[in-house]
Amino acid sequence: MEVLTIMERGKFQLFKIILGVLSCALLMAMSASADVTLPKPTTNGGEGIFDLIQRRASGARDNFPKGAISDEELSTILWAATGINRGRSDKAWTIPTAGGLPPYVEVYAVKNDGVYLYDWKAHALTTVSDKNALGDITNDSFVKESPVVLILVSDTANLGAMGRLNEGNALAYIATGAMSQNIYLAADTLGISTRYMVSMNTDGVKRELKLTSDGTPLCVLPLGKR
Ligand SMILES: Cc1cc2nc3c(=O)[nH]c(=O)nc-3n(C[C@H](O)[C@H](O)[C@H](O)COP(=O)(O)O)c2cc1C
C-alpha cells in the first residue's frame, strides 16, 4: 500500500514537471513574436489631468524638439496609447473599443535603428526591420529628425465581423482619436512633444511597415523631448 502511495506521488511529481514544461513552451510560443522587451511603463502619478488638458498643444512644426526618448518613456507612451489597464489582460485597455474588441488600430514605432510593432498583449515590441526608415515615411524634415515616430495603422482584419459595419473605417478613426489624445497627454507629462499628422509618404509607410492590403496608415506622431 505504502509502495503504491510512493509510486502515485512519483507520478504526480512527473505530471507537475510535464505541466510546467508545457506551460513554459506555451508562454514562449505566445510571446515568440515580440522580441524586444520594454521596461515597465509608468502607470500612475504624472501631472494632474486638468493641467494637462489645459495646456494640450501640438509640437510646433518649425521648432519641434529633437531630444532623445528613453525606453522607459517610449514604454509609457505606448502603454498609454493602447496598453492593458485595470489589471486585466482579457478586456481592458487604456482606450475604449467597439464591442470591447481587442485594439484594432496598431501602433508602430519608427526609430533610427529599426521599425517596431507594439504588442500590447506582451507589452513588448516586435521587430519589423532593422533599417532606418525615417527618411522614407515622410517628406517633413522635422519628422525625419525625430528620435521616434509613432504610426497608427488600422487593420481591418482585427475588426472581424465588425469590419462590415465599419464603412469609412469609422471605428478605426474613433480609436485613433482616443489613442492619439492619450499619447499627447502622456507624452506631455514626460516633457515630450508630439503632433498628430495625416501627411506622410503613404507608399513609403506601407513598404517600411510591411503592411498587408488590410493595413491603412492613419496618422504619424513624431515624438521629441523638450
Ligand atoms: C485630423 C488632423 C490632421 C492633422 N494633420 C496634420 C498634418 O498633416 N501636418 C501637420 O503639420 N499637422 C497636422 N495636424 C495638426 C494640426 O495642424 C494642429 O493640431 C492644429 O494646428 C491645432 O494646433 P494644436 O494641436 O496645437 O491646438 C493635424 C491635426 C488633426 C486633428
Ligand as a Chemical Component Dictionary entry (heavy atoms), coordinates in Angstrom:
data_LIG
# 
_chem_comp.id                   LIG 
_chem_comp.type                 NON-POLYMER 
_chem_comp.pdbx_formal_charge   0 
_chem_comp.three_letter_code    LIG 
# 
loop_
_chem_comp_atom.comp_id 
_chem_comp_atom.atom_id 
_chem_comp_atom.alt_atom_id 
_chem_comp_atom.type_symbol 
_chem_comp_atom.charge 
_chem_comp_atom.model_Cartn_x 
_chem_comp_atom.model_Cartn_y 
_chem_comp_atom.model_Cartn_z 
_chem_comp_atom.pdbx_ordinal 
LIG C1  C1  C 0 -7.052 65.265 -38.282 1  
LIG C2  C2  C 0 -5.805 66.076 -38.120 2  
LIG C3  C3  C 0 -4.853 66.048 -39.109 3  
LIG C4  C4  C 0 -3.666 66.772 -38.962 4  
LIG N1  N1  N 0 -2.720 66.675 -39.935 5  
LIG C5  C5  C 0 -1.579 67.413 -39.814 6  
LIG C6  C6  C 0 -0.578 67.337 -40.821 7  
LIG O1  O1  O 0 -0.690 66.590 -41.779 8  
LIG N2  N2  N 0 0.531  68.084 -40.681 9  
LIG C7  C7  C 0 0.725  68.907 -39.596 10 
LIG O2  O2  O 0 1.756  69.556 -39.504 11 
LIG N3  N3  N 0 -0.218 68.968 -38.605 12 
LIG C8  C8  C 0 -1.365 68.257 -38.696 13 
LIG N4  N4  N 0 -2.309 68.315 -37.718 14 
LIG C9  C9  C 0 -2.057 69.146 -36.526 15 
LIG C10 C10 C 0 -2.912 70.387 -36.581 16 
LIG O3  O3  O 0 -2.452 71.242 -37.614 17 
LIG C11 C11 C 0 -2.886 71.064 -35.221 18 
LIG O4  O4  O 0 -3.490 70.234 -34.297 19 
LIG C12 C12 C 0 -3.637 72.391 -35.297 20 
LIG O5  O5  O 0 -2.858 73.318 -35.992 21 
LIG C13 C13 C 0 -4.001 72.927 -33.945 22 
LIG O6  O6  O 0 -2.854 73.061 -33.135 23 
LIG P1  P1  P 0 -2.864 72.474 -31.638 24 
LIG O7  O7  O 0 -2.965 70.974 -31.741 25 
LIG O8  O8  O 0 -1.567 72.936 -31.057 26 
LIG O9  O9  O 0 -4.048 73.035 -30.935 27 
LIG C14 C14 C 0 -3.468 67.584 -37.818 28 
LIG C15 C15 C 0 -4.431 67.580 -36.821 29 
LIG C16 C16 C 0 -5.582 66.843 -36.963 30 
LIG C17 C17 C 0 -6.583 66.838 -35.851 31 
# 
loop_
_chem_comp_bond.comp_id 
_chem_comp_bond.atom_id_1 
_chem_comp_bond.atom_id_2 
_chem_comp_bond.value_order 
_chem_comp_bond.pdbx_ordinal 
LIG C1  C2  SING 1  
LIG C2  C3  SING 2  
LIG C2  C16 DOUB 3  
LIG C3  C4  DOUB 4  
LIG C4  N1  SING 5  
LIG C4  C14 SING 6  
LIG N1  C5  DOUB 7  
LIG C5  C6  SING 8  
LIG C5  C8  SING 9  
LIG C6  O1  DOUB 10 
LIG C6  N2  SING 11 
LIG N2  C7  SING 12 
LIG C7  O2  DOUB 13 
LIG C7  N3  SING 14 
LIG N3  C8  DOUB 15 
LIG C8  N4  SING 16 
LIG N4  C9  SING 17 
LIG N4  C14 SING 18 
LIG C9  C10 SING 19 
LIG C10 O3  SING 20 
LIG C10 C11 SING 21 
LIG C11 O4  SING 22 
LIG C11 C12 SING 23 
LIG C12 O5  SING 24 
LIG C12 C13 SING 25 
LIG C13 O6  SING 26 
LIG O6  P1  SING 27 
LIG P1  O7  DOUB 28 
LIG P1  O8  SING 29 
LIG P1  O9  SING 30 
LIG C14 C15 DOUB 31 
LIG C15 C16 SING 32 
LIG C16 C17 SING 33 
# 
